[in-house]
Amino acid sequence: MHTWKHPLLLLTGVGISNLGAWVYFIALNLIVLDMTQSPFAVSVLYILVPLAALCANFWSGTVIDRADTRRLMILLDTLRAAVVFSLAFIDSLAIIYVLVFALNVASSIFESASLVYMTKLVSSGDRQRFNALKNFVQSAGFILGPAIAGILFMIGTPTLAIQLNAAALLVSVGILSLLPTLFTPKDEVGVFSLRMIIEDWKAVVRFASTRRYVTLVYSLFCVMTIFMSGLDSLEASFATQMLDFSESRYGFLVSVAGAGIIAGSIINATFSARMTLPFLISFGAIMTPVGYLVFAFSESFVLAAVGFFLLTFALSFANTGFLTFYQNNVPTDLMGRFSGVINVAESILIIGLTFGIGLLAEYVGIRSTYITFSLAFLLVGFITIRVVRERSKRALYVMNIDEKNVS
């Protein structure tokens, strides 16, 4: 249990930060809506998330792979706390957008830095269970965050909720300061420049060309993420317009989704020693789009709830499997740059696919668009299973040959 002391501290810090992020974002939506009475003004807050990630991922890997990630995480959480606290006192929409963009850039860098740090902190044998617990913590925030926000709105104001989020980030800073420093300074770091960024991109391309299987599997996970983001953008419209659900019923449907990922995360954490990475990846890759298809063809609340539960339940397997695979196969000194380069392409495709799905839903129809892209998502799942299984069979064949040679 002693070996889990620091990983559990890290999970606590991540959990508090994630919980506060949900409270802050819901509160900020209400503040902007109250200021402008414009749904479009609120939607801009959502657009800023992938835009900020796109801008950050171009260069952040260069910094992350050369920095003390623990110190960088503490600095970013402190910066985020200051920005979030200042949002409670600003009444200019333009300044709010600028600060939210900066906040999302910091959050994107923090996420990448924390991935590198947790890979160094957690031993390879414990990563699968740790990632399952991380999924559980994040999904708990997904359910508890809106509930806590609602309670805070009843006893106070959205401004109070934002201030408490700033306090939560400072608590996260305190927890991070208790963790060990896992950083070995390099002899020559060089001056941060455009030339350095270009050289780092070349290093990632060289790695990707020599480790094609690793790159392919991680890219397939990114494609899954792109499809999920696009389909999720139609989720509320599909539920309210196609299925005629009320807002409260749709809210309960979202809670069912949260229950699904919590259940999956608990099973993953409990039976991590018995489930292989190929199984986790294959099950998640195929059953997640199946869940979307069940929802796409549903005509009742029960069937829609089954689809929601299934897709998030399977997603917890996919998240755990792909993340552990990534940590086990990408060197930590290249991890920030590798994920940054791929995430640039992912952010561009998310923006493009979300825009395209929205247009098709407008002119072709929501249900037909949802079904079409769910089927395309399912095809990606089958491709993933084939890639992973062929590699697993090949590895098993080589192992059997080696055993025969030894005997």
C-alpha positions in Angstrom: 0.0 0.0 0.0 3.0 2.2 0.6 3.7 2.2 -3.1 0.3 3.6 -3.7 0.7 6.6 -1.4 1.9 9.1 -4.1 -0.4 7.8 -6.8 -3.4 8.2 -4.5 -2.3 11.7 -3.7 -2.1 12.4 -7.4 -5.6 11.0 -8.0 -6.9 13.2 -5.2 -5.4 16.3 -6.7 -6.7 15.4 -10.2 -10.2 14.6 -8.7 -10.5 17.9 -6.9 -9.4 19.9 -9.9 -11.8 18.0 -12.2 -14.7 18.4 -9.8 -14.0 22.1 -9.6 -13.8 22.4 -13.4 -17.3 21.1 -13.8 -18.6 23.6 -11.2 -16.8 26.5 -12.8 -17.9 25.8 -16.4 -21.6 25.4 -15.5 -21.4 28.6 -13.4 -19.6 30.5 -16.3 -22.3 29.4 -18.7 -25.0 30.9 -16.5 -23.0 34.1 -16.0 -22.5 34.6 -19.8 -26.1 33.8 -20.5 -27.3 36.3 -17.9 -25.0 38.9 -19.3 -26.0 38.5 -23.0 -29.2 36.5 -23.1 -27.6 34.8 -26.1 -27.2 31.0 -26.5 -24.6 31.8 -29.2 -22.5 33.7 -26.7 -22.5 30.6 -24.5 -21.7 28.3 -27.4 -18.5 30.3 -28.0 -17.2 29.0 -24.6 -17.4 25.5 -26.0 -15.7 26.4 -29.3 -12.8 27.9 -27.3 -11.9 24.5 -25.8 -10.7 22.8 -29.0 -9.2 26.1 -30.3 -7.1 26.5 -27.2 -6.0 22.8 -27.4 -5.1 23.3 -31.0 -2.9 26.4 -30.2 -1.3 24.8 -27.2 -0.5 21.4 -28.8 1.7 23.0 -31.5 4.4 23.9 -29.0 3.6 22.6 -25.5 5.2 19.2 -26.0 8.6 21.0 -26.5 8.2 22.6 -23.1 6.8 19.6 -21.3 9.5 17.1 -22.3 12.2 19.5 -21.1 10.6 20.7 -17.9 10.1 19.5 -14.3 6.5 18.3 -14.9 5.5 18.5 -11.2 6.7 22.1 -10.9 5.0 22.9 -14.2 1.7 21.4 -13.0 1.9 23.5 -9.7 2.6 26.6 -11.8 -0.3 25.9 -14.1 -2.7 25.2 -11.3 -1.7 28.4 -9.5 -2.2 30.3 -12.8 -5.6 28.7 -13.4 -6.7 29.5 -9.8 -5.8 33.2 -10.4 -7.6 33.4 -13.7 -10.7 31.6 -12.5 -10.9 33.9 -9.4 -10.6 37.0 -11.6 -13.5 35.8 -13.8 -15.9 36.4 -10.9 -15.3 40.1 -11.1 -15.2 40.8 -14.8 -18.3 42.1 -16.7 -16.7 42.5 -20.2 -17.6 39.6 -22.5 -14.5 40.1 -24.6 -12.2 39.9 -21.6 -14.0 36.8 -20.4 -13.4 35.1 -23.7 -9.7 36.0 -23.6 -9.3 34.7 -20.1 -11.3 31.5 -20.8 -9.1 30.9 -23.9 -5.9 31.3 -21.7 -7.5 29.1 -19.1 -8.1 26.3 -21.7 -4.6 26.6 -23.0 -3.3 26.1 -19.4 -5.6 23.2 -18.9 -4.5 21.5 -22.1 -0.8 21.8 -21.1 -1.7 20.6 -17.6 -3.4 17.5 -19.0 -0.4 16.6 -21.1 2.1 17.3 -18.3 0.1 15.3 -15.8 0.1 12.3 -18.2 3.9 12.4 -18.4 4.2 12.8 -14.6 1.8 10.0 -13.8 3.6 7.7 -16.3 6.9 8.3 -14.4 5.2 8.0 -10.9 3.2 4.8 -11.4 5.1 1.6 -12.1 4.2 -0.3 -15.3 2.5 -3.1 -13.4 0.1 -0.7 -11.6 -0.7 1.6 -14.6 -3.8 -0.3 -15.7 -5.4 -0.2 -12.3 -4.3 3.4 -11.8 -5.9 4.5 -15.1 -9.1 2.7 -14.2 -9.2 4.6 -10.9 -8.4 7.8 -12.8 -11.5 7.1 -15.0 -13.5 6.6 -11.9 -12.4 9.9 -10.4 -13.1 11.8 -13.6 -16.5 10.2 -14.1 -17.4 10.9 -10.5 -16.7 14.6 -11.2 -18.9 14.3 -14.3 -21.9 13.3 -12.0 -21.1 15.2 -8.8 -19.9 18.4 -10.5 -23.3 19.5 -11.8 -25.0 18.4 -8.6 -22.6 20.5 -6.5 -23.1 23.4 -8.8 -26.8 23.2 -8.4 -26.5 23.2 -4.6 -24.2 26.2 -4.7 -26.6 28.0 -7.0 -29.4 27.4 -4.5 -27.4 28.7 -1.5 -25.4 31.3 -3.3 -24.6 32.6 -6.8 -22.6 31.4 -9.9 -20.0 33.9 -8.8 -19.6 32.0 -5.5 -19.3 28.7 -7.4 -16.4 30.2 -9.5 -14.6 31.5 -6.4 -14.8 28.1 -4.7 -13.4 26.5 -7.9 -10.4 28.8 -7.5 -10.0 27.6 -4.0 -10.2 23.9 -5.2 -7.4 24.6 -7.6 -5.2 25.9 -4.7 -6.0 22.8 -2.8 -4.8 20.8 -5.8 -1.6 22.9 -5.7 -1.1 21.9 -2.1 -1.5 18.2 -2.9 0.9 18.4 -5.9 3.5 20.0 -3.6 3.5 16.8 -1.5 4.5 14.6 -4.5 8.1 13.8 -5.4 10.1 15.5 -8.1 10.7 13.1 -10.9 13.0 15.1 -13.1 16.5 14.7 -14.4 17.8 17.9 -15.9 19.5 17.5 -19.3 23.0 18.9 -19.9 21.9 21.0 -22.8 18.4 22.3 -23.1 18.7 25.1 -25.6 16.7 28.3 -26.0 13.0 27.8 -26.7 12.4 28.8 -30.4 10.5 28.0 -33.5 13.6 26.0 -34.7 13.4 23.8 -31.6 9.7 23.1 -32.2 10.3 22.1 -35.8 13.1 19.8 -34.7 10.8 18.2 -32.1 8.2 17.6 -34.8 10.8 15.9 -36.9 11.8 13.7 -33.9 8.1 12.7 -33.5 7.8 11.8 -37.2 11.0 9.7 -37.0 9.6 7.9 -33.9 6.2 7.4 -35.7 7.9 5.9 -38.8 9.9 3.4 -36.7 7.1 2.5 -34.3 4.2 2.3 -36.8 2.1 -0.1 -34.8 2.1 2.1 -31.7 1.3 5.2 -33.8 -1.5 3.3 -35.6 -3.2 2.1 -32.4 -3.0 5.5 -30.8 -4.2 7.2 -34.0 -7.2 4.8 -34.0 -8.1 5.9 -30.4 -7.8 9.6 -31.6 -10.3 8.7 -34.4 -12.6 7.3 -31.8 -12.4 10.5 -29.9 -13.1 12.5 -33.0 -16.3 10.5 -33.8 -17.5 10.7 -30.2 -17.0 14.5 -30.1 -19.0 14.9 -33.3 -21.8 12.6 -32.2 -22.0 14.2 -28.8 -22.6 17.5 -30.4 -25.9 16.1 -31.6 -26.8 14.3 -28.4 -29.0 17.0 -26.8 -30.8 17.8 -30.0 -31.4 14.2 -30.8 -32.8 13.5 -27.3 -35.1 16.6 -27.1 -36.2 16.8 -30.8 -36.2 13.2 -32.0 -37.2 11.5 -28.8 -39.2 14.4 -27.4 -37.5 14.2 -24.0 -37.8 17.1 -21.5 -34.7 18.8 -20.2 -35.1 17.0 -16.8 -35.4 13.7 -18.6 -32.3 14.4 -20.7 -30.5 15.4 -17.5 -31.3 12.0 -16.0 -30.1 10.3 -19.2 -26.7 12.1 -18.7 -26.6 10.7 -15.2 -27.2 7.2 -16.6 -24.1 7.8 -18.8 -22.1 8.8 -15.7 -23.2 5.6 -13.9 -22.0 3.6 -16.9 -18.5 4.9 -16.9 -18.3 4.6 -13.1 -19.4 0.9 -13.3 -16.9 0.2 -16.0 -14.1 1.9 -14.1 -14.8 0.0 -10.9 -14.8 -3.3 -12.9 -11.5 -2.3 -14.6 -9.9 -1.4 -11.2 -11.1 -4.5 -9.5 -10.2 -7.1 -12.2 -7.2 -5.3 -13.8 -4.9 -8.3 -13.2 -7.2 -10.5 -15.2 -7.9 -8.3 -18.2 -5.3 -7.9 -21.0 -4.8 -4.7 -22.9 -5.9 -6.2 -26.2 -9.2 -7.2 -24.6 -9.7 -3.8 -23.1 -9.0 -2.0 -26.4 -11.1 -4.4 -28.5 -14.1 -4.4 -26.2 -14.0 -0.7 -25.8 -13.5 0.0 -29.5 -16.4 -2.2 -30.6 -19.0 -1.7 -27.8 -18.7 2.1 -27.6 -20.1 2.6 -31.2 -22.7 -0.2 -30.5 -23.9 2.0 -27.6 -24.2 5.0 -29.9 -26.1 2.8 -32.4 -28.6 1.6 -29.7 -29.2 5.3 -28.9 -29.5 6.2 -32.6 -32.3 3.6 -33.2 -34.0 4.1 -29.8 -37.7 5.2 -29.7 -38.1 5.1 -25.9 -36.4 6.3 -22.8 -35.4 2.8 -21.7 -33.7 1.9 -24.9 -31.9 5.3 -25.0 -30.7 4.8 -21.4 -29.4 1.3 -22.3 -27.5 2.9 -25.2 -26.0 5.6 -23.0 -25.0 3.2 -20.3 -23.5 0.8 -22.7 -21.4 3.4 -24.6 -19.9 4.9 -21.4 -19.4 1.5 -19.8 -17.4 0.4 -22.8 -15.7 3.7 -23.1 -14.1 3.2 -19.6 -12.5 0.0 -21.0 -11.3 1.8 -24.1 -9.8 4.7 -22.0 -8.0 2.4 -19.7 -6.7 0.1 -22.4 -5.5 2.8 -24.9 -4.0 5.0 -22.2 -2.0 2.1 -20.6 -0.9 1.0 -24.0 0.3 4.5 -24.8 2.2 4.8 -21.5 3.9 1.4 -22.0 5.0 2.1 -25.6 5.9 5.8 -25.8 9.1 7.0 -24.0 8.4 9.5 -21.3 11.0 11.9 -22.7 9.1 12.1 -26.0 5.5 11.7 -24.6 4.6 15.4 -24.5 5.7 16.0 -28.0 4.2 12.8 -29.5 0.8 13.5 -28.0 1.0 17.2 -28.9 1.6 16.5 -32.6 -1.2 13.9 -32.9 -3.6 16.1 -30.8 -3.1 19.0 -33.3 -4.5 16.8 -36.0 -7.2 15.5 -33.7 -8.3 19.1 -32.7 -8.5 20.1 -36.4 -10.6 17.0 -37.3 -12.9 17.5 -34.3 -13.7 21.0 -35.3 -14.2 20.0 -38.9 -16.3 16.9 -38.2 -18.4 18.6 -35.6 -19.1 21.4 -38.1 -19.9 18.9 -40.8 -22.2 16.8 -38.7 -24.0 19.9 -37.6 -24.6 21.0 -41.2 -25.8 17.5 -42.3 -28.2 17.3 -39.3 -29.6 20.6 -40.3 -30.2 19.8 -44.0 -30.5 15.9 -44.0 -31.9 15.1 -40.6 -30.7 14.5 -37.1 -31.5 10.7 -36.9 -30.1 9.8 -40.3 -26.9 11.7 -39.7 -26.5 10.2 -36.2 -27.0 6.7 -37.6 -24.6 7.2 -40.5 -21.8 8.4 -38.4 -22.4 5.8 -35.7 -22.0 3.1 -38.4 -18.8 4.7 -39.6 -17.7 4.7 -35.9 -18.5 1.0 -35.7 -16.3 0.4 -38.8 -13.4 2.1 -37.0 -14.0 -0.3 -34.1 -13.8 -3.4 -36.4 -10.5 -2.0 -37.9 -9.1 -1.5 -34.4 -10.0 -5.1 -33.3 -8.3 -6.5 -36.5 -5.1 -4.5 -35.9 -4.8 -5.4 -32.2 -5.7 -9.1 -32.7 -3.3 -9.6 -35.6 -0.5 -8.1 -33.5 -1.4 -10.3 -30.5 -1.5 -13.4 -32.6 1.9 -12.5 -34.1 3.4 -11.9 -30.6 2.0 -15.3 -29.3 3.4 -17.1 -32.4 6.9 -15.6 -31.8 6.7 -16.6 -28.1 5.8 -20.2 -29.0 8.7 -20.4 -31.5 11.1 -19.1 -28.8 9.8 -21.7 -26.3 10.4 -24.5 -28.9 13.9 -23.3 -29.6 14.7 -23.2 -25.9 13.3 -26.7 -25.4 
